[in-house]
Amino acid sequence: MTSAPVRITGPAEDARRTHKQAKDALRAAVARTAELLRRVDPASPVPGLTWTAAETAAHMAGELRDYALALNRHTGGYMTHANRPMETPSRMSAVVNARQLTEVPERDTGRLAVVLTEASLAYLAAADAADESAAIPTANGLLLSPPTMTSLLLGEQVVHGLDIARAASTPWDIEPRDALLVIPGVLSVAPEYLRPSAAAARVSFELRIRGANQYRMAVDHGTAVVTAAGAKPDCVITADPVAFLLLGYGRISQWGPIMRGKLRAGGRKPWLAMKFTTLLASP
């Protein structure tokens, strides 16, 4: 009697497998952000960003609206096919961000809490009705499945929630379980955020996120692929999920997690770990 083969998945499949949990986590994260917004000064500058607390919240609501619109158009039979844009998602995101701040003009954070909650309910309703296997065009030029969308939107809530909390000088914890739901979505789109400076790079990493499946990111002269772990990598990165998430979003430096044992490098060429964060732009 032979045992059944072990099914190894990549990040997109992991996002699909945990979609229900991610939707529940998104609902809870929005409620938490809304509570924070009711007690923050709208004009507080956000450390590391060019936005105020209110503008950051408007962007968060705009993201939820944009993704809900993309889902509803696809479900309704509109915009099911699209040519990939020439601009990178990073550059298109800058344009989208500016538009969102115009389309969500509210700057009272108490009222923005309501706007954010309503936008999340509309998104979650659209996600429940969507085909989870569909590749849906989004405003920043990516083709995303609904599970990947939800994963990324959860990342927006927990990371920008941290941004707003920092502006308000109030504590904000990110739970490892939330980080583990965001990471598959982030890694699914990571190849689209490869920096032009990585054009000459040829390197592979095995990513061992504590509590998650293991992944392999291979960069080869201007292209990148993220799959389940397999072939022997050049460098192995072992990371705490929250530290990995915040490092990927550019909210912390690598030195703190290294000093606290939350980020370690190994493999044949451990020194290449220092290159990892320079290869990708923040999602």
MOQUI-V571863 format. One record per residue. N is the residue number from 1. OMEGA is omega in whole degrees, -180 to 180 (NA if undefined). Layout:
BEGIN
N|OMEGA, N|OMEGA
END
This chain:
BEGIN
1|-180, 2|179, 3|179, 4|179, 5|177, 6|-180, 7|180, 8|-176, 9|174, 10|-174, 11|-179, 12|179, 13|178, 14|176, 15|179, 16|-178, 17|-177, 18|-173, 19|-180, 20|178, 21|-179, 22|177, 23|177, 24|180, 25|178, 26|179, 27|-180, 28|-179, 29|178, 30|178, 31|180, 32|178, 33|180, 34|178, 35|178, 36|-177, 37|-178, 38|-178, 39|180, 40|176, 41|-177, 42|-175, 43|-179, 44|177, 45|180, 46|179, 47|177, 48|179, 49|177, 50|-176, 51|166, 52|177, 53|-179, 54|179, 55|177, 56|178, 57|178, 58|176, 59|-180, 60|177, 61|179, 62|177, 63|178, 64|179, 65|-179, 66|-178, 67|177, 68|179, 69|179, 70|179, 71|-178, 72|177, 73|-180, 74|-180, 75|180, 76|177, 77|-180, 78|173, 79|179, 80|177, 81|180, 82|173, 83|178, 84|-178, 85|180, 86|-179, 87|178, 88|176, 89|179, 90|-179, 91|179, 92|179, 93|178, 94|178, 95|180, 96|-180, 97|180, 98|178, 99|-178, 100|-180, 101|175, 102|-176, 103|174, 104|-172, 105|-179, 106|178, 107|172, 108|-173, 109|175, 110|178, 111|176, 112|176, 113|178, 114|179, 115|-180, 116|-180, 117|180, 118|179, 119|180, 120|179, 121|178, 122|178, 123|-176, 124|176, 125|179, 126|180, 127|179, 128|-177, 129|-172, 130|173, 131|-174, 132|-179, 133|-176, 134|172, 135|-168, 136|179, 137|179, 138|-173, 139|-179, 140|173, 141|179, 142|169, 143|-172, 144|170, 145|177, 146|177, 147|178, 148|176, 149|-178, 150|179, 151|-179, 152|178, 153|174, 154|176, 155|177, 156|-177, 157|-174, 158|-179, 159|177, 160|171, 161|176, 162|179, 163|-178, 164|178, 165|177, 166|178, 167|-179, 168|-178, 169|180, 170|-177, 171|177, 172|179, 173|172, 174|-178, 175|176, 176|-179, 177|176, 178|178, 179|-179, 180|176, 181|-180, 182|-172, 183|178, 184|178, 185|180, 186|-180, 187|177, 188|-178, 189|-176, 190|-180, 191|179, 192|-177, 193|177, 194|-177, 195|175, 196|-179, 197|179, 198|-175, 199|-178, 200|-174, 201|171, 202|-172, 203|177, 204|-179, 205|166, 206|-177, 207|180, 208|180, 209|-176, 210|-179, 211|-177, 212|170, 213|179, 214|-177, 215|177, 216|174, 217|180, 218|179, 219|-176, 220|173, 221|173, 222|176, 223|179, 224|177, 225|175, 226|-178, 227|168, 228|179, 229|-179, 230|-178, 231|-177, 232|-177, 233|171, 234|-173, 235|176, 236|177, 237|176, 238|-171, 239|166, 240|-174, 241|-179, 242|178, 243|180, 244|-179, 245|-177, 246|175, 247|180, 248|178, 249|177, 250|-178, 251|177, 252|172, 253|-179, 254|-171, 255|179, 256|177, 257|178, 258|-178, 259|-178, 260|179, 261|-180, 262|179, 263|-178, 264|178, 265|177, 266|-178, 267|-176, 268|-176, 269|-174, 270|-179, 271|179, 272|177, 273|179, 274|-179, 275|-169, 276|-176, 277|179, 278|-176, 279|-172, 280|170, 281|179, 282|180, 283|NA
END
